[in-house]
Amino acid sequence: MTDSSQTRLRGHLVAHYDTLLSRVSARLGSRERARDALQDAFVKLSGDAVLEDVRHPTTYLFRMALNIAANARRKDSRL
């Protein structure tokens, strides 16, 4: 992902935060876990990920947050 792609996705996350939070919360059943997942997604987008441009940013961010939450749940279950 290019720097401009990362910047656009971070901007999209901020601009559509309430919608994403509602959708992710509904899927996870927890507003707190949804907030954590979206925050982790924002931080991850600030990293060195290398991907092509994203055509559907809301869908991409939604799936990204769900994957982050699933990874956190798996990690917590091992503890």
PDB file with one MODEL, atoms N, CA, C and O in Angstrom:
MODEL        1
ATOM      1  N   MET A   1       0.860  -1.164   0.000  1.00  0.00           N
ATOM      2  CA  MET A   1       0.000   0.000   0.000  1.00  0.00           C
ATOM      3  C   MET A   1       0.900   1.219   0.000  1.00  0.00           C
ATOM      4  O   MET A   1       1.851   1.301   0.778  1.00  0.00           O
ATOM      5  N   THR A   2       0.610   2.129  -0.840  1.00  0.00           N
ATOM      6  CA  THR A   2       1.422   3.334  -0.895  1.00  0.00           C
ATOM      7  C   THR A   2       1.070   4.237   0.281  1.00  0.00           C
ATOM      8  O   THR A   2       0.029   4.080   0.920  1.00  0.00           O
ATOM      9  N   ASP A   3       1.967   5.190   0.551  1.00  0.00           N
ATOM     10  CA  ASP A   3       1.702   6.135   1.635  1.00  0.00           C
ATOM     11  C   ASP A   3       0.387   6.861   1.424  1.00  0.00           C
ATOM     12  O   ASP A   3      -0.373   7.070   2.370  1.00  0.00           O
ATOM     13  N   SER A   4       0.115   7.250   0.173  1.00  0.00           N
ATOM     14  CA  SER A   4      -1.138   7.964  -0.090  1.00  0.00           C
ATOM     15  C   SER A   4      -2.346   7.054   0.122  1.00  0.00           C
ATOM     16  O   SER A   4      -3.396   7.522   0.564  1.00  0.00           O
ATOM     17  N   SER A   5      -2.216   5.766  -0.185  1.00  0.00           N
ATOM     18  CA  SER A   5      -3.306   4.818   0.067  1.00  0.00           C
ATOM     19  C   SER A   5      -3.553   4.691   1.563  1.00  0.00           C
ATOM     20  O   SER A   5      -4.697   4.681   2.016  1.00  0.00           O
ATOM     21  N   GLN A   6      -2.470   4.594   2.323  1.00  0.00           N
ATOM     22  CA  GLN A   6      -2.602   4.504   3.775  1.00  0.00           C
ATOM     23  C   GLN A   6      -3.251   5.763   4.330  1.00  0.00           C
ATOM     24  O   GLN A   6      -4.124   5.688   5.196  1.00  0.00           O
ATOM     25  N   THR A   7      -2.829   6.910   3.837  1.00  0.00           N
ATOM     26  CA  THR A   7      -3.395   8.180   4.295  1.00  0.00           C
ATOM     27  C   THR A   7      -4.877   8.252   3.964  1.00  0.00           C
ATOM     28  O   THR A   7      -5.678   8.682   4.794  1.00  0.00           O
ATOM     29  N   ARG A   8      -5.251   7.833   2.752  1.00  0.00           N
ATOM     30  CA  ARG A   8      -6.666   7.843   2.358  1.00  0.00           C
ATOM     31  C   ARG A   8      -7.489   6.897   3.233  1.00  0.00           C
ATOM     32  O   ARG A   8      -8.596   7.239   3.647  1.00  0.00           O
ATOM     33  N   LEU A   9      -6.949   5.707   3.514  1.00  0.00           N
ATOM     34  CA  LEU A   9      -7.686   4.760   4.353  1.00  0.00           C
ATOM     35  C   LEU A   9      -7.830   5.276   5.781  1.00  0.00           C
ATOM     36  O   LEU A   9      -8.896   5.146   6.383  1.00  0.00           O
ATOM     37  N   ARG A  10      -6.771   5.858   6.323  1.00  0.00           N
ATOM     38  CA  ARG A  10      -6.874   6.438   7.669  1.00  0.00           C
ATOM     39  C   ARG A  10      -7.923   7.553   7.676  1.00  0.00           C
ATOM     40  O   ARG A  10      -8.736   7.640   8.596  1.00  0.00           O
ATOM     41  N   GLY A  11      -7.900   8.394   6.658  1.00  0.00           N
ATOM     42  CA  GLY A  11      -8.895   9.459   6.550  1.00  0.00           C
ATOM     43  C   GLY A  11     -10.303   8.909   6.425  1.00  0.00           C
ATOM     44  O   GLY A  11     -11.243   9.449   7.008  1.00  0.00           O
ATOM     45  N   HIS A  12     -10.446   7.834   5.664  1.00  0.00           N
ATOM     46  CA  HIS A  12     -11.755   7.200   5.490  1.00  0.00           C
ATOM     47  C   HIS A  12     -12.231   6.626   6.826  1.00  0.00           C
ATOM     48  O   HIS A  12     -13.406   6.750   7.172  1.00  0.00           O
ATOM     49  N   LEU A  13     -11.332   6.008   7.564  1.00  0.00           N
ATOM     50  CA  LEU A  13     -11.695   5.454   8.862  1.00  0.00           C
ATOM     51  C   LEU A  13     -12.186   6.566   9.789  1.00  0.00           C
ATOM     52  O   LEU A  13     -13.205   6.409  10.462  1.00  0.00           O
ATOM     53  N   VAL A  14     -11.474   7.672   9.826  1.00  0.00           N
ATOM     54  CA  VAL A  14     -11.880   8.795  10.679  1.00  0.00           C
ATOM     55  C   VAL A  14     -13.226   9.363  10.219  1.00  0.00           C
ATOM     56  O   VAL A  14     -14.108   9.612  11.041  1.00  0.00           O
ATOM     57  N   ALA A  15     -13.382   9.567   8.925  1.00  0.00           N
ATOM     58  CA  ALA A  15     -14.609  10.164   8.387  1.00  0.00           C
ATOM     59  C   ALA A  15     -15.833   9.268   8.582  1.00  0.00           C
ATOM     60  O   ALA A  15     -16.947   9.766   8.745  1.00  0.00           O
ATOM     61  N   HIS A  16     -15.631   7.961   8.566  1.00  0.00           N
ATOM     62  CA  HIS A  16     -16.744   7.007   8.653  1.00  0.00           C
ATOM     63  C   HIS A  16     -16.693   6.198   9.947  1.00  0.00           C
ATOM     64  O   HIS A  16     -17.245   5.101  10.031  1.00  0.00           O
ATOM     65  N   TYR A  17     -16.025   6.755  10.948  1.00  0.00           N
ATOM     66  CA  TYR A  17     -15.817   6.031  12.208  1.00  0.00           C
ATOM     67  C   TYR A  17     -17.133   5.571  12.833  1.00  0.00           C
ATOM     68  O   TYR A  17     -17.253   4.411  13.227  1.00  0.00           O
ATOM     69  N   ASP A  18     -18.116   6.460  12.929  1.00  0.00           N
ATOM     70  CA  ASP A  18     -19.378   6.094  13.587  1.00  0.00           C
ATOM     71  C   ASP A  18     -20.080   4.943  12.879  1.00  0.00           C
ATOM     72  O   ASP A  18     -20.606   4.038  13.527  1.00  0.00           O
ATOM     73  N   THR A  19     -20.088   4.978  11.558  1.00  0.00           N
ATOM     74  CA  THR A  19     -20.709   3.897  10.786  1.00  0.00           C
ATOM     75  C   THR A  19     -19.950   2.592  10.984  1.00  0.00           C
ATOM     76  O   THR A  19     -20.549   1.543  11.227  1.00  0.00           O
ATOM     77  N   LEU A  20     -18.631   2.667  10.878  1.00  0.00           N
ATOM     78  CA  LEU A  20     -17.818   1.464  11.078  1.00  0.00           C
ATOM     79  C   LEU A  20     -17.987   0.929  12.496  1.00  0.00           C
ATOM     80  O   LEU A  20     -18.112  -0.279  12.695  1.00  0.00           O
ATOM     81  N   LEU A  21     -17.990   1.826  13.482  1.00  0.00           N
ATOM     82  CA  LEU A  21     -18.155   1.400  14.869  1.00  0.00           C
ATOM     83  C   LEU A  21     -19.485   0.681  15.056  1.00  0.00           C
ATOM     84  O   LEU A  21     -19.538  -0.354  15.720  1.00  0.00           O
ATOM     85  N   SER A  22     -20.542   1.206  14.489  1.00  0.00           N
ATOM     86  CA  SER A  22     -21.857   0.563  14.599  1.00  0.00           C
ATOM     87  C   SER A  22     -21.854  -0.820  13.963  1.00  0.00           C
ATOM     88  O   SER A  22     -22.347  -1.781  14.554  1.00  0.00           O
ATOM     89  N   ARG A  23     -21.299  -0.920  12.759  1.00  0.00           N
ATOM     90  CA  ARG A  23     -21.283  -2.212  12.046  1.00  0.00           C
ATOM     91  C   ARG A  23     -20.415  -3.239  12.764  1.00  0.00           C
ATOM     92  O   ARG A  23     -20.816  -4.391  12.930  1.00  0.00           O
ATOM     93  N   VAL A  24     -19.225  -2.817  13.188  1.00  0.00           N
ATOM     94  CA  VAL A  24     -18.315  -3.751  13.859  1.00  0.00           C
ATOM     95  C   VAL A  24     -18.884  -4.134  15.223  1.00  0.00           C
ATOM     96  O   VAL A  24     -18.798  -5.297  15.619  1.00  0.00           O
ATOM     97  N   SER A  25     -19.463  -3.180  15.946  1.00  0.00           N
ATOM     98  CA  SER A  25     -20.087  -3.470  17.249  1.00  0.00           C
ATOM     99  C   SER A  25     -21.201  -4.496  17.104  1.00  0.00           C
ATOM    100  O   SER A  25     -21.301  -5.432  17.898  1.00  0.00           O
ATOM    101  N   ALA A  26     -22.032  -4.316  16.093  1.00  0.00           N
ATOM    102  CA  ALA A  26     -23.134  -5.255  15.867  1.00  0.00           C
ATOM    103  C   ALA A  26     -22.600  -6.649  15.589  1.00  0.00           C
ATOM    104  O   ALA A  26     -23.166  -7.636  16.058  1.00  0.00           O
ATOM    105  N   ARG A  27     -21.535  -6.735  14.846  1.00  0.00           N
ATOM    106  CA  ARG A  27     -20.966  -8.039  14.491  1.00  0.00           C
ATOM    107  C   ARG A  27     -20.282  -8.692  15.676  1.00  0.00           C
ATOM    108  O   ARG A  27     -20.384  -9.904  15.865  1.00  0.00           O
ATOM    109  N   LEU A  28     -19.576  -7.885  16.486  1.00  0.00           N
ATOM    110  CA  LEU A  28     -18.819  -8.437  17.611  1.00  0.00           C
ATOM    111  C   LEU A  28     -19.652  -8.552  18.885  1.00  0.00           C
ATOM    112  O   LEU A  28     -19.309  -9.315  19.788  1.00  0.00           O
ATOM    113  N   GLY A  29     -20.743  -7.795  18.958  1.00  0.00           N
ATOM    114  CA  GLY A  29     -21.556  -7.810  20.167  1.00  0.00           C
ATOM    115  C   GLY A  29     -20.952  -7.004  21.304  1.00  0.00           C
ATOM    116  O   GLY A  29     -21.374  -7.141  22.452  1.00  0.00           O
ATOM    117  N   SER A  30     -19.971  -6.168  21.000  1.00  0.00           N
ATOM    118  CA  SER A  30     -19.307  -5.370  22.027  1.00  0.00           C
ATOM    119  C   SER A  30     -18.768  -4.083  21.415  1.00  0.00           C
ATOM    120  O   SER A  30     -17.943  -4.106  20.502  1.00  0.00           O
ATOM    121  N   ARG A  31     -19.249  -2.971  21.935  1.00  0.00           N
ATOM    122  CA  ARG A  31     -18.776  -1.671  21.446  1.00  0.00           C
ATOM    123  C   ARG A  31     -17.308  -1.458  21.830  1.00  0.00           C
ATOM    124  O   ARG A  31     -16.539  -0.884  21.059  1.00  0.00           O
ATOM    125  N   GLU A  32     -16.928  -1.916  23.007  1.00  0.00           N
ATOM    126  CA  GLU A  32     -15.542  -1.757  23.462  1.00  0.00           C
ATOM    127  C   GLU A  32     -14.575  -2.540  22.572  1.00  0.00           C
ATOM    128  O   GLU A  32     -13.535  -2.016  22.175  1.00  0.00           O
ATOM    129  N   ARG A  33     -14.913  -3.780  22.262  1.00  0.00           N
ATOM    130  CA  ARG A  33     -14.051  -4.576  21.376  1.00  0.00           C
ATOM    131  C   ARG A  33     -13.990  -3.967  19.986  1.00  0.00           C
ATOM    132  O   ARG A  33     -12.950  -4.012  19.329  1.00  0.00           O
ATOM    133  N   ALA A  34     -15.105  -3.395  19.536  1.00  0.00           N
ATOM    134  CA  ALA A  34     -15.132  -2.736  18.226  1.00  0.00           C
ATOM    135  C   ALA A  34     -14.219  -1.515  18.224  1.00  0.00           C
ATOM    136  O   ALA A  34     -13.479  -1.296  17.264  1.00  0.00           O
ATOM    137  N   ARG A  35     -14.265  -0.718  19.292  1.00  0.00           N
ATOM    138  CA  ARG A  35     -13.379   0.455  19.395  1.00  0.00           C
ATOM    139  C   ARG A  35     -11.916   0.026  19.361  1.00  0.00           C
ATOM    140  O   ARG A  35     -11.099   0.618  18.655  1.00  0.00           O
ATOM    141  N   ASP A  36     -11.599  -1.012  20.133  1.00  0.00           N
ATOM    142  CA  ASP A  36     -10.218  -1.510  20.159  1.00  0.00           C
ATOM    143  C   ASP A  36      -9.772  -1.962  18.772  1.00  0.00           C
ATOM    144  O   ASP A  36      -8.660  -1.657  18.343  1.00  0.00           O
ATOM    145  N   ALA A  37     -10.635  -2.683  18.078  1.00  0.00           N
ATOM    146  CA  ALA A  37     -10.290  -3.194  16.749  1.00  0.00           C
ATOM    147  C   ALA A  37     -10.082  -2.057  15.754  1.00  0.00           C
ATOM    148  O   ALA A  37      -9.155  -2.100  14.945  1.00  0.00           O
ATOM    149  N   LEU A  38     -10.939  -1.044  15.811  1.00  0.00           N
ATOM    150  CA  LEU A  38     -10.788   0.089  14.893  1.00  0.00           C
ATOM    151  C   LEU A  38      -9.542   0.903  15.221  1.00  0.00           C
ATOM    152  O   LEU A  38      -8.869   1.400  14.318  1.00  0.00           O
ATOM    153  N   GLN A  39      -9.233   1.040  16.499  1.00  0.00           N
ATOM    154  CA  GLN A  39      -8.003   1.741  16.876  1.00  0.00           C
ATOM    155  C   GLN A  39      -6.784   0.966  16.377  1.00  0.00           C
ATOM    156  O   GLN A  39      -5.848   1.555  15.836  1.00  0.00           O
ATOM    157  N   ASP A  40      -6.800  -0.350  16.560  1.00  0.00           N
ATOM    158  CA  ASP A  40      -5.689  -1.172  16.071  1.00  0.00           C
ATOM    159  C   ASP A  40      -5.573  -1.096  14.550  1.00  0.00           C
ATOM    160  O   ASP A  40      -4.466  -1.108  14.011  1.00  0.00           O
ATOM    161  N   ALA A  41      -6.703  -1.018  13.861  1.00  0.00           N
ATOM    162  CA  ALA A  41      -6.677  -0.878  12.399  1.00  0.00           C
ATOM    163  C   ALA A  41      -6.014   0.437  12.009  1.00  0.00           C
ATOM    164  O   ALA A  41      -5.202   0.473  11.085  1.00  0.00           O
ATOM    165  N   PHE A  42      -6.354   1.509  12.702  1.00  0.00           N
ATOM    166  CA  PHE A  42      -5.753   2.814  12.416  1.00  0.00           C
ATOM    167  C   PHE A  42      -4.244   2.755  12.617  1.00  0.00           C
ATOM    168  O   PHE A  42      -3.483   3.253  11.787  1.00  0.00           O
ATOM    169  N   VAL A  43      -3.811   2.148  13.718  1.00  0.00           N
ATOM    170  CA  VAL A  43      -2.374   2.028  14.001  1.00  0.00           C
ATOM    171  C   VAL A  43      -1.700   1.176  12.933  1.00  0.00           C
ATOM    172  O   VAL A  43      -0.615   1.511  12.460  1.00  0.00           O
ATOM    173  N   LYS A  44      -2.340   0.083  12.557  1.00  0.00           N
ATOM    174  CA  LYS A  44      -1.778  -0.798  11.533  1.00  0.00           C
ATOM    175  C   LYS A  44      -1.624  -0.069  10.201  1.00  0.00           C
ATOM    176  O   LYS A  44      -0.660  -0.300   9.471  1.00  0.00           O
ATOM    177  N   LEU A  45      -2.566   0.805   9.889  1.00  0.00           N
ATOM    178  CA  LEU A  45      -2.488   1.581   8.648  1.00  0.00           C
ATOM    179  C   LEU A  45      -1.374   2.617   8.695  1.00  0.00           C
ATOM    180  O   LEU A  45      -0.999   3.173   7.662  1.00  0.00           O
ATOM    181  N   SER A  46      -0.850   2.875   9.864  1.00  0.00           N
ATOM    182  CA  SER A  46       0.273   3.804  10.007  1.00  0.00           C
ATOM    183  C   SER A  46       1.603   3.082   9.850  1.00  0.00           C
ATOM    184  O   SER A  46       2.659   3.715   9.843  1.00  0.00           O
ATOM    185  N   GLY A  47       1.557   1.760   9.723  1.00  0.00           N
ATOM    186  CA  GLY A  47       2.766   0.951   9.616  1.00  0.00           C
ATOM    187  C   GLY A  47       3.272   0.828   8.200  1.00  0.00           C
ATOM    188  O   GLY A  47       3.013   1.683   7.353  1.00  0.00           O
ATOM    189  N   ASP A  48       3.997  -0.243   7.954  1.00  0.00           N
ATOM    190  CA  ASP A  48       4.680  -0.449   6.678  1.00  0.00           C
ATOM    191  C   ASP A  48       3.995  -1.466   5.776  1.00  0.00           C
ATOM    192  O   ASP A  48       4.664  -2.109   4.968  1.00  0.00           O
ATOM    193  N   ALA A  49       2.679  -1.628   5.890  1.00  0.00           N
ATOM    194  CA  ALA A  49       1.965  -2.599   5.061  1.00  0.00           C
ATOM    195  C   ALA A  49       2.129  -2.256   3.579  1.00  0.00           C
ATOM    196  O   ALA A  49       2.124  -1.088   3.191  1.00  0.00           O
ATOM    197  N   VAL A  50       2.274  -3.297   2.769  1.00  0.00           N
ATOM    198  CA  VAL A  50       2.425  -3.090   1.326  1.00  0.00           C
ATOM    199  C   VAL A  50       1.285  -3.821   0.620  1.00  0.00           C
ATOM    200  O   VAL A  50       1.283  -5.048   0.522  1.00  0.00           O
ATOM    201  N   LEU A  51       0.316  -3.046   0.130  1.00  0.00           N
ATOM    202  CA  LEU A  51      -0.834  -3.586  -0.593  1.00  0.00           C
ATOM    203  C   LEU A  51      -1.162  -2.669  -1.750  1.00  0.00           C
ATOM    204  O   LEU A  51      -0.680  -1.538  -1.819  1.00  0.00           O
ATOM    205  N   GLU A  52      -1.977  -3.160  -2.651  1.00  0.00           N
ATOM    206  CA  GLU A  52      -2.450  -2.337  -3.764  1.00  0.00           C
ATOM    207  C   GLU A  52      -3.519  -1.371  -3.257  1.00  0.00           C
ATOM    208  O   GLU A  52      -3.966  -1.465  -2.114  1.00  0.00           O
ATOM    209  N   ASP A  53      -3.919  -0.448  -4.121  1.00  0.00           N
ATOM    210  CA  ASP A  53      -4.992   0.482  -3.768  1.00  0.00           C
ATOM    211  C   ASP A  53      -6.270  -0.288  -3.461  1.00  0.00           C
ATOM    212  O   ASP A  53      -6.541  -1.322  -4.071  1.00  0.00           O
ATOM    213  N   VAL A  54      -7.038   0.209  -2.531  1.00  0.00           N
ATOM    214  CA  VAL A  54      -8.266  -0.432  -2.075  1.00  0.00           C
ATOM    215  C   VAL A  54      -9.451   0.206  -2.790  1.00  0.00           C
ATOM    216  O   VAL A  54      -9.625   1.424  -2.750  1.00  0.00           O
ATOM    217  N   ARG A  55     -10.264  -0.619  -3.443  1.00  0.00           N
ATOM    218  CA  ARG A  55     -11.416  -0.107  -4.203  1.00  0.00           C
ATOM    219  C   ARG A  55     -12.614   0.208  -3.319  1.00  0.00           C
ATOM    220  O   ARG A  55     -13.363   1.145  -3.597  1.00  0.00           O
ATOM    221  N   HIS A  56     -12.798  -0.562  -2.263  1.00  0.00           N
ATOM    222  CA  HIS A  56     -13.958  -0.412  -1.380  1.00  0.00           C
ATOM    223  C   HIS A  56     -13.460  -0.211   0.051  1.00  0.00           C
ATOM    224  O   HIS A  56     -13.409  -1.165   0.826  1.00  0.00           O
ATOM    225  N   PRO A  57     -13.096   1.010   0.404  1.00  0.00           N
ATOM    226  CA  PRO A  57     -12.444   1.250   1.687  1.00  0.00           C
ATOM    227  C   PRO A  57     -13.295   0.902   2.906  1.00  0.00           C
ATOM    228  O   PRO A  57     -12.756   0.402   3.893  1.00  0.00           O
ATOM    229  N   THR A  58     -14.598   1.149   2.871  1.00  0.00           N
ATOM    230  CA  THR A  58     -15.425   0.822   4.034  1.00  0.00           C
ATOM    231  C   THR A  58     -15.441  -0.680   4.267  1.00  0.00           C
ATOM    232  O   THR A  58     -15.298  -1.137   5.401  1.00  0.00           O
ATOM    233  N   THR A  59     -15.614  -1.442   3.209  1.00  0.00           N
ATOM    234  CA  THR A  59     -15.609  -2.902   3.314  1.00  0.00           C
ATOM    235  C   THR A  59     -14.250  -3.402   3.780  1.00  0.00           C
ATOM    236  O   THR A  59     -14.168  -4.287   4.632  1.00  0.00           O
ATOM    237  N   TYR A  60     -13.196  -2.841   3.229  1.00  0.00           N
ATOM    238  CA  TYR A  60     -11.837  -3.226   3.611  1.00  0.00           C
ATOM    239  C   TYR A  60     -11.606  -2.973   5.100  1.00  0.00           C
ATOM    240  O   TYR A  60     -11.099  -3.844   5.808  1.00  0.00           O
ATOM    241  N   LEU A  61     -11.977  -1.783   5.575  1.00  0.00           N
ATOM    242  CA  LEU A  61     -11.765  -1.441   6.982  1.00  0.00           C
ATOM    243  C   LEU A  61     -12.635  -2.289   7.902  1.00  0.00           C
ATOM    244  O   LEU A  61     -12.192  -2.675   8.984  1.00  0.00           O
ATOM    245  N   PHE A  62     -13.861  -2.581   7.490  1.00  0.00           N
ATOM    246  CA  PHE A  62     -14.753  -3.441   8.265  1.00  0.00           C
ATOM    247  C   PHE A  62     -14.134  -4.822   8.432  1.00  0.00           C
ATOM    248  O   PHE A  62     -14.068  -5.346   9.544  1.00  0.00           O
ATOM    249  N   ARG A  63     -13.684  -5.409   7.336  1.00  0.00           N
ATOM    250  CA  ARG A  63     -13.075  -6.737   7.378  1.00  0.00           C
ATOM    251  C   ARG A  63     -11.779  -6.706   8.187  1.00  0.00           C
ATOM    252  O   ARG A  63     -11.500  -7.627   8.954  1.00  0.00           O
ATOM    253  N   MET A  64     -10.997  -5.655   8.016  1.00  0.00           N
ATOM    254  CA  MET A  64      -9.744  -5.511   8.761  1.00  0.00           C
ATOM    255  C   MET A  64     -10.019  -5.494  10.270  1.00  0.00           C
ATOM    256  O   MET A  64      -9.333  -6.175  11.033  1.00  0.00           O
ATOM    257  N   ALA A  65     -11.010  -4.727  10.696  1.00  0.00           N
ATOM    258  CA  ALA A  65     -11.353  -4.649  12.119  1.00  0.00           C
ATOM    259  C   ALA A  65     -11.836  -5.995  12.644  1.00  0.00           C
ATOM    260  O   ALA A  65     -11.471  -6.394  13.749  1.00  0.00           O
ATOM    261  N   LEU A  66     -12.653  -6.699  11.862  1.00  0.00           N
ATOM    262  CA  LEU A  66     -13.123  -8.022  12.294  1.00  0.00           C
ATOM    263  C   LEU A  66     -11.964  -9.006  12.415  1.00  0.00           C
ATOM    264  O   LEU A  66     -11.923  -9.800  13.355  1.00  0.00           O
ATOM    265  N   ASN A  67     -11.034  -8.963  11.483  1.00  0.00           N
ATOM    266  CA  ASN A  67      -9.871  -9.850  11.550  1.00  0.00           C
ATOM    267  C   ASN A  67      -9.004  -9.533  12.764  1.00  0.00           C
ATOM    268  O   ASN A  67      -8.519 -10.443  13.435  1.00  0.00           O
ATOM    269  N   ILE A  68      -8.810  -8.262  13.043  1.00  0.00           N
ATOM    270  CA  ILE A  68      -8.029  -7.860  14.217  1.00  0.00           C
ATOM    271  C   ILE A  68      -8.713  -8.355  15.489  1.00  0.00           C
ATOM    272  O   ILE A  68      -8.049  -8.873  16.387  1.00  0.00           O
ATOM    273  N   ALA A  69     -10.029  -8.201  15.570  1.00  0.00           N
ATOM    274  CA  ALA A  69     -10.778  -8.666  16.740  1.00  0.00           C
ATOM    275  C   ALA A  69     -10.686 -10.182  16.883  1.00  0.00           C
ATOM    276  O   ALA A  69     -10.546 -10.688  17.996  1.00  0.00           O
ATOM    277  N   ALA A  70     -10.763 -10.907  15.779  1.00  0.00           N
ATOM    278  CA  ALA A  70     -10.652 -12.370  15.827  1.00  0.00           C
ATOM    279  C   ALA A  70      -9.267 -12.786  16.305  1.00  0.00           C
ATOM    280  O   ALA A  70      -9.137 -13.715  17.103  1.00  0.00           O
ATOM    281  N   ASN A  71      -8.243 -12.111  15.827  1.00  0.00           N
ATOM    282  CA  ASN A  71      -6.881 -12.415  16.277  1.00  0.00           C
ATOM    283  C   ASN A  71      -6.722 -12.137  17.764  1.00  0.00           C
ATOM    284  O   ASN A  71      -6.087 -12.918  18.473  1.00  0.00           O
ATOM    285  N   ALA A  72      -7.287 -11.042  18.246  1.00  0.00           N
ATOM    286  CA  ALA A  72      -7.211 -10.707  19.672  1.00  0.00           C
ATOM    287  C   ALA A  72      -7.949 -11.748  20.505  1.00  0.00           C
ATOM    288  O   ALA A  72      -7.478 -12.145  21.571  1.00  0.00           O
ATOM    289  N   ARG A  73      -9.108 -12.189  20.016  1.00  0.00           N
ATOM    290  CA  ARG A  73      -9.884 -13.206  20.731  1.00  0.00           C
ATOM    291  C   ARG A  73      -9.104 -14.515  20.819  1.00  0.00           C
ATOM    292  O   ARG A  73      -9.087 -15.158  21.869  1.00  0.00           O
ATOM    293  N   ARG A  74      -8.460 -14.913  19.724  1.00  0.00           N
ATOM    294  CA  ARG A  74      -7.649 -16.136  19.743  1.00  0.00           C
ATOM    295  C   ARG A  74      -6.482 -15.994  20.710  1.00  0.00           C
ATOM    296  O   ARG A  74      -6.180 -16.918  21.465  1.00  0.00           O
ATOM    297  N   LYS A  75      -5.833 -14.848  20.687  1.00  0.00           N
ATOM    298  CA  LYS A  75      -4.700 -14.604  21.584  1.00  0.00           C
ATOM    299  C   LYS A  75      -5.153 -14.663  23.044  1.00  0.00           C
ATOM    300  O   LYS A  75      -4.481 -15.269  23.879  1.00  0.00           O
ATOM    301  N   ASP A  76      -6.291 -14.036  23.351  1.00  0.00           N
ATOM    302  CA  ASP A  76      -6.809 -14.038  24.721  1.00  0.00           C
ATOM    303  C   ASP A  76      -7.189 -15.439  25.182  1.00  0.00           C
ATOM    304  O   ASP A  76      -7.041 -15.761  26.360  1.00  0.00           O
ATOM    305  N   SER A  77      -7.671 -16.267  24.278  1.00  0.00           N
ATOM    306  CA  SER A  77      -8.089 -17.615  24.666  1.00  0.00           C
ATOM    307  C   SER A  77      -6.897 -18.508  24.996  1.00  0.00           C
ATOM    308  O   SER A  77      -7.045 -19.512  25.692  1.00  0.00           O
ATOM    309  N   ARG A  78      -5.726 -18.147  24.502  1.00  0.00           N
ATOM    310  CA  ARG A  78      -4.517 -18.926  24.797  1.00  0.00           C
ATOM    311  C   ARG A  78      -3.927 -18.592  26.162  1.00  0.00           C
ATOM    312  O   ARG A  78      -3.129 -19.357  26.703  1.00  0.00           O
ATOM    313  N   LEU A  79      -4.318 -17.462  26.710  1.00  0.00           N
ATOM    314  CA  LEU A  79      -3.747 -17.024  27.996  1.00  0.00           C
ATOM    315  C   LEU A  79      -4.385 -17.701  29.162  1.00  0.00           C
ATOM    316  O   LEU A  79      -4.015 -17.438  30.307  1.00  0.00           O
TER     317      LEU A  79
ENDMDL
END
